Amino acid sequence: MVSLLYVCVRPELGAADAEHASFRRALGVDVVDRLDLLTERLDPARLARYSGVVVGGSPFNVSDEHKSPVQLRVEADLEQIARRSIAGEIAAFFTCFSIGVVTRMLGGEVTSETPESASATVISTTAAGAADPVFGPSSPALTVFTAHKESAAAVPEGAVLLATNATCPVQAYRVGTHLYTAQFHPEPTPRDFADRMTFYRTTGYFDPDEFDLVQGQVLSASVTEGAALLRRFVQTFATA
């Protein structure tokens, strides 16, 4: 039986509920359990019940100068999941904010010099990405949704770059065989992403005065390969 866990790191309950639904639909699995790290500590023993973990996005930034105790705890718990995944104990797909957690954990630099506003963008797979079981079938390029203020300055030591573009060179990388990280959001449909924008209208991911324009561009985008990545993640690991 496929057993998946969605790890929530969003403080906004409405956005978190919608993201959970987006992941469930994109993964193609009826039941995806939820762990909300904002309100619940990670129980390492619980992870043993799952064949795969997906980590959602967050308005948190690894490079934040001042962090609440909750954010510090969330980052520590995500590092635990990442270490177990690198060890091959569980497959994990980290997205958005959490790629920064992994990058820092591996000794890499997280920078604010390559942000991307809320939009659909084209990313290209690398040679390693083309050979990867999750990213390979989407080669040579795919369109995904992005919205972030920070990103990895370079691929951290021990990681393999899977996807890139000119605006944000580190779009996705793999560590070992079981840990995938993506700067982009693979799970939302255009409607999902447009609805998510309402929760973050004044938080710096786009010009709030251009909300209608940006939302219209999101709704008109053709974005399907992100969900395809997640389904291949399930096929490769969760049903093995």
C-alpha positions as CSV (number, residue, x, y, z in Angstrom):
1,M,0.0,0.0,0.0
2,V,1.2,3.5,-0.8
3,S,1.9,5.4,2.4
4,L,2.8,9.1,2.0
5,L,3.2,12.0,4.5
6,Y,2.8,15.6,3.7
7,V,4.9,17.8,6.0
8,C,3.3,21.3,6.4
9,V,5.5,24.3,7.3
10,R,3.0,27.1,6.4
11,P,1.7,29.2,9.3
12,E,-1.4,30.2,7.3
13,L,-4.0,27.5,7.9
14,G,-6.0,28.1,4.8
15,A,-3.0,28.0,2.5
16,A,-1.8,24.9,4.3
17,D,-5.1,23.1,3.8
18,A,-5.1,24.0,0.1
19,E,-1.5,22.9,-0.3
20,H,-2.3,19.5,1.3
21,A,-5.1,19.0,-1.2
22,S,-2.9,20.1,-4.1
23,F,-0.2,17.5,-3.1
24,R,-2.8,14.8,-2.7
25,R,-4.2,15.4,-6.2
26,A,-0.7,15.8,-7.8
27,L,0.7,12.7,-6.2
28,G,-2.3,10.7,-7.4
29,V,-2.9,9.1,-4.0
30,D,-6.2,9.3,-2.2
31,V,-4.7,9.3,1.3
32,V,-1.7,11.5,2.1
33,D,-1.3,11.9,5.9
34,R,-0.3,15.3,7.3
35,L,2.2,16.5,9.9
36,D,2.0,20.2,10.7
37,L,5.5,21.1,12.1
38,L,4.1,24.5,13.2
39,T,2.1,22.8,15.9
40,E,3.6,19.3,16.3
41,R,7.1,18.1,16.9
42,L,8.6,15.5,14.5
43,D,8.4,12.0,15.9
44,P,11.2,10.1,14.2
45,A,9.4,6.8,14.8
46,R,6.4,8.0,12.9
47,L,8.5,8.4,9.7
48,A,9.0,4.6,9.7
49,R,5.3,4.2,8.8
50,Y,5.8,6.0,5.4
51,S,7.4,5.1,2.1
52,G,7.7,8.8,1.1
53,V,7.6,12.3,2.4
54,V,6.8,15.6,0.6
55,V,7.5,18.9,2.2
56,G,5.5,22.0,1.3
57,G,6.4,25.6,1.0
58,S,6.6,28.3,3.6
59,P,7.0,32.1,3.9
60,F,9.9,31.3,6.2
61,N,13.4,32.0,4.8
62,V,16.6,30.2,5.9
63,S,18.4,33.5,5.6
64,D,16.1,35.4,8.0
65,E,18.1,37.4,10.5
66,H,15.6,36.9,13.3
67,K,13.8,33.6,13.7
68,S,11.1,32.6,16.1
69,P,11.6,29.5,18.3
70,V,8.9,27.8,16.1
71,Q,10.9,28.5,12.9
72,L,14.1,27.2,14.5
73,R,12.3,24.0,15.6
74,V,10.8,23.5,12.1
75,E,14.2,23.9,10.5
76,A,15.8,21.4,12.9
77,D,13.0,18.8,12.3
78,L,13.4,19.2,8.5
79,E,17.1,18.5,8.9
80,Q,16.2,15.3,10.6
81,I,14.0,14.2,7.7
82,A,16.7,15.2,5.2
83,R,19.4,13.2,7.0
84,R,17.3,10.1,7.1
85,S,16.5,10.5,3.5
86,I,20.2,10.9,2.6
87,A,20.8,7.7,4.5
88,G,18.3,6.0,2.3
89,E,15.8,5.3,5.1
90,I,13.0,7.2,3.4
91,A,12.4,9.0,0.1
92,A,11.7,12.7,0.4
93,F,10.8,15.5,-1.9
94,F,11.6,19.0,-0.4
95,T,10.2,22.1,-2.0
96,C,10.5,25.9,-1.8
97,F,11.8,27.0,1.6
98,S,13.0,23.6,2.5
99,I,15.6,23.4,-0.3
100,G,17.4,26.2,1.7
101,V,17.3,24.1,4.8
102,V,19.0,21.2,3.0
103,T,21.5,23.5,1.3
104,R,22.6,25.1,4.6
105,M,22.7,21.6,6.3
106,L,25.2,20.5,3.6
107,G,27.4,23.5,4.1
108,G,26.1,25.5,1.0
109,E,25.2,29.1,0.8
110,V,21.7,30.4,0.6
111,T,21.4,33.8,-1.1
112,S,18.8,36.4,-1.8
113,E,20.5,37.4,-5.1
114,T,18.4,35.1,-7.4
115,P,14.7,35.5,-6.4
116,E,11.8,34.7,-8.6
117,S,8.4,36.4,-8.4
118,A,5.1,34.5,-8.5
119,S,4.9,33.2,-12.0
120,A,5.2,30.2,-14.3
121,T,8.8,29.7,-15.5
122,V,10.7,27.3,-17.8
123,I,13.5,25.3,-16.3
124,S,15.9,23.0,-18.1
125,T,17.1,19.6,-17.0
126,T,20.8,18.9,-16.8
127,A,22.5,15.7,-18.2
128,A,22.1,14.2,-14.7
129,G,18.4,15.3,-14.6
130,A,17.8,13.7,-18.0
131,A,19.1,10.4,-16.6
132,D,17.2,10.7,-13.3
133,P,14.1,8.4,-12.9
134,V,11.9,11.3,-11.6
135,F,13.1,14.2,-13.7
136,G,14.3,12.4,-16.8
137,P,10.9,11.9,-18.6
138,S,10.3,15.6,-18.4
139,S,13.5,16.4,-20.3
140,P,14.7,18.7,-21.8
141,A,12.6,21.4,-20.2
142,L,9.4,21.9,-18.1
143,T,7.3,24.7,-16.9
144,V,6.7,25.1,-13.2
145,F,5.5,27.7,-10.7
146,T,8.0,29.7,-8.7
147,A,7.8,32.3,-5.9
148,H,10.8,32.7,-3.6
149,K,13.0,35.4,-2.1
150,E,16.1,33.2,-1.5
151,S,17.8,30.2,-3.2
152,A,20.9,28.1,-3.2
153,A,23.9,30.1,-4.5
154,A,25.4,26.9,-5.9
155,V,24.8,23.2,-5.7
156,P,26.1,22.1,-2.3
157,E,28.8,19.5,-2.0
158,G,27.6,16.0,-2.5
159,A,24.5,17.0,-4.4
160,V,23.7,16.5,-8.1
161,L,22.1,19.4,-10.1
162,L,18.9,18.2,-11.9
163,A,17.3,21.4,-13.2
164,T,18.3,25.0,-13.8
165,N,17.5,28.3,-15.6
166,A,19.1,31.6,-16.1
167,T,17.2,33.4,-13.4
168,C,17.8,30.9,-10.6
169,P,20.6,28.5,-11.5
170,V,19.8,25.9,-8.7
171,Q,16.2,24.8,-9.4
172,A,16.4,21.2,-8.3
173,Y,19.0,18.8,-7.0
174,R,19.3,15.3,-5.6
175,V,21.3,14.1,-2.7
176,G,22.1,10.4,-2.8
177,T,19.3,8.4,-4.3
178,H,16.3,9.2,-2.0
179,L,16.4,13.0,-1.3
180,Y,15.0,15.4,-3.9
181,T,14.9,19.2,-3.5
182,A,13.2,21.7,-5.7
183,Q,13.2,25.5,-5.5
184,F,9.9,25.6,-7.4
185,H,6.4,24.3,-6.4
186,P,5.6,21.1,-8.2
187,E,2.1,20.4,-6.8
188,P,-0.2,23.3,-7.7
189,T,-2.4,23.6,-10.7
190,P,-2.8,27.2,-12.2
191,R,-6.0,27.5,-10.2
192,D,-4.3,26.3,-7.0
193,F,-1.4,28.7,-7.4
194,A,-3.7,31.7,-8.2
195,D,-5.7,31.0,-5.1
196,R,-2.6,30.7,-3.0
197,M,-1.6,34.2,-4.1
198,T,-4.4,35.6,-2.1
199,F,-2.8,34.5,1.2
200,Y,0.5,36.2,0.3
201,R,-0.7,39.4,-1.5
202,T,1.4,41.8,0.6
203,T,4.3,39.6,1.5
204,G,6.7,40.5,-1.3
205,Y,6.3,37.7,-3.8
206,F,4.8,40.1,-6.4
207,D,3.7,43.7,-6.7
208,P,0.3,43.9,-4.8
209,D,-0.8,46.6,-7.2
210,E,-0.5,44.1,-10.1
211,F,-2.3,41.3,-8.3
212,D,-5.0,40.9,-11.0
213,L,-2.4,41.0,-13.8
214,V,-0.2,38.4,-12.2
215,Q,-3.0,36.2,-11.2
216,G,-4.3,36.3,-14.8
217,Q,-0.9,35.3,-16.1
218,V,-0.8,32.4,-13.6
219,L,-4.3,31.2,-14.6
220,S,-3.4,31.2,-18.3
221,A,-0.2,29.2,-17.9
222,S,0.2,25.6,-19.0
223,V,1.8,23.8,-16.1
224,T,1.5,20.0,-15.8
225,E,5.0,18.6,-15.4
226,G,5.3,19.4,-11.8
227,A,2.6,16.9,-10.9
228,A,4.2,14.4,-13.3
229,L,7.4,14.7,-11.3
230,L,5.5,13.9,-8.1
231,R,3.7,10.9,-9.6
232,R,7.1,9.5,-10.8
233,F,8.4,10.1,-7.3
234,V,5.6,7.9,-6.0
235,Q,6.2,5.3,-8.7
236,T,9.9,5.2,-8.1
237,F,9.9,5.0,-4.3
238,A,6.5,4.8,-2.6
239,T,5.3,1.7,-4.5
240,A,8.6,-0.1,-4.5
